Amino acid sequence: MPPSSSISSSDPARAWALALGAVVLVEALVAAAVPVTPPIEQGQRLYLAGRTPTFDESVLQWQLDRLWRMDAAPEALVIGDSSALIGLIPSVIEERTGLPTQSLATIAHLGVHGQAEVLEAYLERRPPPRVVVAQFGDWSLVTSDADADHIGMYAGVRTWLGRDDGPVTLWPSHRLRAAARRMVGGAWYQPGTDDEAIRAHLHAHQGHVRDPTPTDDWATVERPRPGVHPDAAEGLVRLLNVAREAGAALLLVHPPLPAVFDSPEARAGYADTEARVRTLLSRIGHGQLMTPFAPFWPTAAFSSLDHLTGAGARRHSEAVAARLGAQQ
């Protein structure tokens, strides 16, 4: 009997697998064809040209670009994850304290060690600020270096800054991640945005942006995770030592949290976290802790777990500025 000409049920799956394999191969060949030797020159992209970067990639690209291009050295420098990028407004801090202020805050995927790396890179190029405001949300504090490294952004930024030997590992394209995200139903990265608009906004607002994806369903928002992973603790020690050796005061801040997640268990967890952070500060003999630590605020002030709305960010920035003013 001649073979059947009908298509078996496995053929569509095989075709999808072959198509995905071809896309991965093309991406790998494109990356291999664009060798980059660190440190990358000012203005060169951290990601491959000709495609839409994610919001996270644009923030990393242009905040590090600002690290190189700032005309004047600020007296107050904000660093940290996206809770600081979105929740601390440099112009408000500057207005309330009289201290010229800039933010080089980026994203949590660098981990605490990555934020210390940003501060070190800044201090290699400019005189130290009078004070560093370092803010970290839950993800930064509870994530291990291995988990942060798995995402790949910390390693890429290190190499891009010329702090590691070897070629830069450029991130795969947004279209590849988008295809994978559709297949597995996940949401690894925020959607691509206008890269040039992000660059212009960061430069115009001293390194501050608003949350591009505010939530409209608190039932789906990640819940609080108090704690300090040993790797994050080591990162905090590194950060404190960098500031101490540079002669810069340091204010360590945990962002406020939405009241929708307030509970006796959460408060107990953050009390323990605060105690552990205070132990680190005492051990190094440098740095101050913003209090109250991880306060619960009305949920209307938030766009996600540790991202504040515009009004919430202004309130938080005013509170931080008041604390800085009290320290002067």
Secondary structure by P-SEA (a helix, b strand, c coil): cccccccccaaaaaaaaaaaaaaaaaaaaaaaacccccccccccccccccccccaaaaaaaaaaaaaacccccccbbbbccccccccccaaaaaaacccbbbbccccccccaaaaaaaaaaaaaccccccbbbbbbccccccccaaaaaaacaaaaaaaaaccccccccccccaaaaaaaaaaaccccccccccaaaaaaaaaaaccccccccccccccccccccccccaaaaaaaaaaaaaaaaacbbbbbbbbbbbcccccaaaaaaaaaaaaaaaaaaaaacbbbbccccccccccccccccccccaaaaaaaaaaaaaaaaaac
